[in-house]
């Protein structure tokens, strides 16, 4: 039985991507690390990558489809400076909207029905965010002062679907499917 990693994401509309990618490139240059958009387009993680047996893929798709059908399209305005999760990620946090709250509750309720799914430490307290840099743990103390001062603009983000990605053996994420919200 093959285990795969699946990422449930909210893809950021094309109009907002250049501003995000510009900051990701700036951080990449200052930290000498590849920008995250080389692996995945800018997105908000709806739920962290989940390790599941391949046989559970169809059940995962059914859950995502069901949740997407119950969520209206929505927007959220992201404000404030760059932040970090531990010393590994540079992020910007999204405010918790009613739609994000509803999505989080539905995922927490329904994902445990998948064989092999187990909650991890912060799953029930997910902080919705955009990742601007990752894997900084070895150099964080050296680069954080130089990164946290990068100016970022406030932006209104629009969301109208989930996107599901599967991590391939080489580490790349392959886009699998889009699940439109109800409207």
C-alpha positions in Angstrom: 0.0 0.0 0.0 1.6 3.3 -1.1 1.5 6.3 1.2 1.1 9.7 -0.4 1.0 13.3 1.0 -2.0 15.4 0.0 -2.2 19.2 0.5 -5.6 21.0 0.6 -5.0 24.6 -0.5 -6.9 27.8 -1.3 -5.2 29.1 -4.4 -4.6 32.9 -4.5 -6.0 34.6 -7.6 -3.5 35.6 -10.3 -3.9 39.3 -9.6 -2.4 39.0 -6.1 0.4 36.6 -7.1 3.0 39.1 -8.3 3.1 41.0 -5.0 3.5 37.8 -3.0 6.1 36.3 -5.4 8.1 39.6 -5.2 8.4 39.3 -1.4 9.1 35.5 -1.7 11.9 36.3 -4.2 13.3 39.0 -1.9 13.4 36.6 1.1 14.9 33.9 -1.1 17.7 36.3 -2.1 18.4 37.3 1.5 18.3 33.8 2.8 19.8 32.0 -0.2 16.8 29.5 -0.3 14.5 28.7 -3.2 11.1 30.6 -3.1 8.1 28.5 -2.2 6.3 29.3 -5.5 8.8 27.1 -7.3 7.0 24.1 -5.7 3.4 25.4 -5.5 1.7 28.6 -6.6 1.0 31.1 -3.8 -1.7 29.7 -1.6 -3.3 29.5 1.8 -2.9 26.1 3.4 -6.5 24.9 4.2 -5.0 21.8 5.9 -1.4 20.7 6.3 -0.1 17.9 4.1 -1.8 14.7 5.1 -0.1 11.3 4.7 -2.6 8.7 3.5 -2.6 5.4 1.7 -3.4 5.7 -2.0 -6.5 3.6 -1.4 -7.9 6.6 0.6 -7.5 9.1 -2.3 -11.1 8.8 -3.6 -12.5 9.1 0.0 -10.4 12.3 0.5 -11.7 13.7 -2.8 -15.3 13.0 -1.7 -14.8 14.8 1.6 -13.2 17.9 -0.1 -16.0 18.0 -2.7 -18.7 17.8 0.0 -17.1 20.6 2.1 -16.5 22.8 -0.9 -20.2 22.5 -1.9 -21.1 24.0 1.5 -18.8 27.0 1.6 -19.6 30.2 -0.2 -16.9 32.1 -2.1 -15.4 34.7 0.2 -12.7 37.3 0.6 -10.2 38.1 3.4 -7.9 41.1 3.7 -4.4 40.2 4.8 -2.7 43.0 6.8 0.4 43.3 9.0 4.0 42.4 8.7 5.8 39.2 8.0 5.7 36.7 10.9 7.2 33.3 11.6 6.2 29.9 12.8 8.9 28.7 15.0 12.2 29.3 13.2 11.2 27.3 10.1 8.6 29.4 8.2 8.1 33.0 7.3 4.4 33.7 6.9 1.6 36.2 6.9 -1.5 35.3 8.9 -5.0 35.6 7.6 -7.8 36.8 9.8 -10.2 34.1 10.7 -13.4 34.8 8.6 -16.7 32.9 9.2 -16.0 30.9 6.0 -12.5 29.9 7.2 -13.9 28.9 10.5 -16.6 26.8 8.9 -14.0 25.2 6.6 -11.7 24.4 9.5 -14.6 22.8 11.5 -15.7 20.7 8.6 -12.2 19.4 7.9 -11.6 18.6 11.6 -14.9 16.8 11.7 -14.6 14.8 8.5 -10.9 14.0 7.9 -10.7 11.5 10.8 -13.0 9.2 8.8 -10.1 8.5 6.5 -8.2 5.3 7.3 -4.7 6.1 8.7 -5.5 9.8 9.4 -4.2 11.1 12.7 -4.3 14.6 14.1 -1.0 16.4 14.6 -0.2 18.9 17.3 -1.6 22.1 15.8 -4.3 20.7 13.5 -7.2 21.9 15.6 -5.7 25.3 16.0 -4.7 25.9 12.4 -3.6 29.5 11.7 -4.5 30.2 8.1 -1.5 31.8 6.4 0.5 32.4 3.3 4.0 30.9 3.4 6.7 33.3 2.2 9.7 31.2 3.0 10.4 27.7 4.4 13.2 25.6 5.8 14.9 28.5 7.6 15.6 26.6 10.8 19.3 26.3 10.2 19.8 30.0 9.4 16.8 31.7 11.0 18.8 33.6 13.7 21.2 34.9 11.0 18.5 36.1 8.6 15.4 37.0 10.5 16.3 40.6 11.4 17.0 41.2 7.7 13.7 39.6 6.6 11.2 40.9 9.1 11.8 44.5 7.9 10.7 43.7 4.3 7.7 45.8 3.5 4.5 43.9 2.5 1.3 45.5 1.2 -2.1 44.8 2.6 -4.2 42.9 0.0 -7.7 41.7 -0.4 -7.7 38.0 -1.4 -10.7 36.2 -3.0 -11.3 32.5 -2.7 -13.7 30.4 -4.7 -12.3 26.8 -4.6 -10.1 24.3 -2.9 -7.2 22.8 -4.9 -5.8 19.4 -4.1 -2.2 18.5 -4.6 -0.3 15.2 -4.2 3.4 15.2 -3.4 5.3 13.1 -6.0 8.2 10.9 -5.2 10.7 13.6 -6.3 9.2 16.0 -3.8 7.2 18.1 -6.4 3.5 18.7 -5.8 1.2 17.7 -8.6 -2.1 19.5 -9.0 -4.9 17.0 -9.0 -8.2 18.8 -8.9 -10.1 22.0 -8.2 -13.3 21.9 -6.0 -15.4 25.0 -6.5 -17.2 26.6 -3.6 -21.0 26.9 -3.8 -21.0 30.4 -5.2 
